[in-house]
């Protein structure tokens, strides 16, 4: 059974930082491209960042220079370090695992609220 479990969300003030984690089980983690998505109320889910099996990273323009995605294959974990957060980035953040074939898995999401 495949599971992706996110953690690290919460309430943070504008300009603050959070580090999200996603632990995967039931997959050969090192063979999966990993991603972080977010969905705000009334909006479509959007890609935030991705990291390939080889460690190549890709970010949506609005987070470049502030967010960092990384992975630890020994721990089956992908991280998203988020700095200089703003209120518009309040959303549920989801972890995604993709084998670039037919298999794609999602976590249950973790809420990030940026508010003073």
C-alpha positions in Angstrom: 0.0 0.0 0.0 1.4 3.3 -1.1 1.4 6.2 1.4 2.6 9.7 1.2 2.4 11.5 4.5 3.0 15.3 4.7 3.9 17.2 7.8 5.2 20.6 8.8 2.3 22.8 7.9 0.9 25.4 10.2 0.3 29.1 10.9 3.2 31.4 10.1 3.4 35.2 9.9 4.1 37.0 6.6 7.8 36.9 5.8 8.2 33.7 7.9 9.4 30.3 7.0 8.2 26.7 7.1 9.7 23.4 6.1 7.3 20.7 4.8 8.2 17.0 4.8 6.7 14.1 2.9 7.5 10.6 3.8 6.8 7.9 1.3 6.2 4.2 1.8 5.2 1.4 -0.5 7.2 2.7 -3.5 10.8 2.5 -4.6 11.3 6.1 -3.6 14.5 6.7 -5.6 12.8 5.8 -8.9 10.0 8.4 -8.5 10.0 12.1 -9.4 8.6 14.0 -6.5 6.7 17.2 -6.4 4.9 19.7 -4.2 1.6 21.2 -5.3 -0.7 23.6 -3.5 -4.4 24.4 -3.7 -6.0 27.5 -2.3 -9.8 27.8 -1.7 -11.6 28.3 -5.0 -8.4 27.8 -7.1 -7.0 25.0 -9.1 -4.2 22.9 -7.7 -0.9 24.2 -9.0 2.7 22.9 -9.2 5.1 24.5 -6.7 8.2 22.5 -7.2 9.5 19.2 -8.5 12.7 17.2 -8.1 13.8 14.5 -10.5 15.3 11.2 -9.6 18.6 12.7 -10.4 18.1 15.7 -8.2 17.2 18.2 -10.9 14.8 20.8 -9.6 12.1 22.9 -11.1 10.0 25.7 -9.6 7.0 27.8 -10.5 8.2 31.4 -11.1 6.5 32.9 -8.1 8.6 30.9 -5.6 12.0 30.9 -7.3 14.7 32.1 -4.9 12.5 31.6 -1.9 11.5 27.9 -1.9 13.9 24.9 -2.1 12.9 21.3 -2.8 15.2 18.5 -1.8 15.0 14.8 -1.3 16.7 12.2 0.9 16.4 8.8 -0.7 17.8 7.1 2.3 14.8 8.4 4.3 12.2 8.2 1.5 11.5 11.8 2.2 11.1 15.0 0.1 11.2 18.4 1.7 10.0 21.9 0.8 11.8 24.7 2.5 9.6 27.8 2.2 11.0 31.3 3.0 9.5 34.8 2.9 6.0 33.4 2.8 3.1 35.8 1.9 -0.6 35.6 2.6 -1.4 34.6 -1.0 0.5 31.4 -0.5 -1.9 30.1 2.1 -3.1 26.8 0.8 -3.2 23.1 1.3 0.2 21.7 0.2 0.3 18.3 -1.4 3.1 15.9 -2.0 3.1 13.9 -5.3 5.1 10.9 -6.5 5.3 10.2 -10.2 7.1 7.4 -11.9 6.8 9.2 -15.3 4.8 6.2 -16.5 1.4 5.2 -15.3 1.7 5.6 -11.6 1.0 8.8 -9.7 0.3 9.1 -6.0 -0.8 11.9 -3.7 -0.6 12.7 0.0 -3.5 13.9 2.0 -2.1 17.5 2.2 -1.0 19.8 4.9 -2.4 23.2 5.6 -0.2 26.3 5.4 -1.7 29.5 6.6 0.2 32.8 6.3 -1.4 35.4 8.5 -0.5 38.0 11.0 
